[in-house]
Amino acid sequence: MIKKNLLNNTIVSSGLAFLVKVTAAFSSYLLFAIVARYMTANDFGVFSYFFSAAMLAALVGGFGQQMLIVKEIPAAQVHKDKSLEKGVYYFSFVTTALIALLVSIVLFLTLYYQDKSAASEVVIYCAVLCFLYSFSQSTIGALRVQNRTLLAIATRDLIWRVLVICLFIAIVSWYVEYNRLLAVFLVMASILSVIVVFHILLISKGASDLRQFKPKFKVKPWLSTSAGLTLVAVISGADLYLYTIVIGRIFENEVVGAFFAALKTAELINLFLMTISLVVAPKLSKAVAEKNIKNLQLECNAAIFLLSIPTLVACLIMLVFAPYFMLIFDSSYVEYDVLMRLLVVGMLINALTGSTVLLFQLSGMHWLQIAFQGGSLIISLMLLPIFAHYMGINGAAISFIISKVMWNLLAVIFIRKRIGVDPTIISLFGTKQVKRSDVLNGLKVKLLNRN
């Protein structure tokens, strides 16, 4: 009975966490759409560039501390080492504060001396936002190990965006002449500061039993791990931000805003991949651990089958109604419908190759993942100016597609070679491990087991 209750609680918690993440993703999309509607196309382009720079810098400023906390504190708790547990908290918050401050200063100086026609106050609040978002990565990690994951996600990823929307609309409605570019960064930074303080108070209360202990540190291994985790975070989350920043150095502000809007829309397709990964991760992990290649292939078949149908439908809708999606942001963006369609194709390629990232991580090939993803991203960004010169902003989308093709092609080749399975949609037509005649029967069994 106790085990059943624990299982039910885990399922409910995971379901709620996923619901919050999905709602947060849509609220994020709504936030950018509203900001675009209340700004000129030029100002939204500046916002897209500055926001992308702040978020990319925040990935570095977070210094991988969320995952370090999640990794090290439970280990210290298992060994009942209160001093080491306290040391992890101290190390994470101090290093995050120092690295985030340094990164924010560099960001401020970089943006301040660039010609983007933004007031100095905008750059200041953009840098403050970078610092706060970096620090929030550590506070979320601490709340996760204190069994407050849902609260952490809800406050930083959902409530923050909803409050930003409400307050931003209130300010620009009451003070029509107020600098709207300044308003959005001011609101973002102000509300996030309150949320971070709230997190700190909760963490302090949750770690109250550590106050009597002297902190113990493992500085060198923690610094080494943090550097690796930072690299993983930057490679995994840099696509949108890096492309927007590079495009911001080549094209006019209006074009930058259109690209940001198009890619934000296309990224909604990732919600399906996130959903399926959440469902299949335990089963894939078990199959990998058991080295049961046939069962792993059947699980991959079920995963790609579940993923392909909603993904293809969503992509078809986006391809057909691309001008209307762009209209949500600004009427002048309608002419960039081809850009959005190309970006959707890139996302479709990424989705239909299946759970490549998950398989790399479960099989201990995360450094190969970094090399392949990072290398593909770097090569595509180097090609971007060349394509942009000959094809305009659509050339940037071609560069994006090349990045996705390169990474996923390398990933599939190595997964087939190292693990012996095919995670792509092609696997539904049969593989060496599972014959075509057995695929349908395998799907029936796996899908029925999930139900």
HUJO-V212296 format. One record per helix or strand. SS is the DSSP state (helix for helix, strand for strand). FROM is the first residue (numbers start at 0). TO is the last residue. If there is no record, write none. Layout:
SS:FROM:TO + SS:FROM:TO
//
This chain:
helix:1:36 + helix:40:60 + helix:64:77 + helix:81:111 + helix:119:144 + helix:148:173 + helix:179:205 + helix:207:209 + helix:218:236 + helix:238:247 + helix:252:289 + helix:292:319 + helix:321:326 + helix:330:351 + helix:355:361 + helix:365:390 + helix:392:417 + helix:424:428 + helix:435:449
//
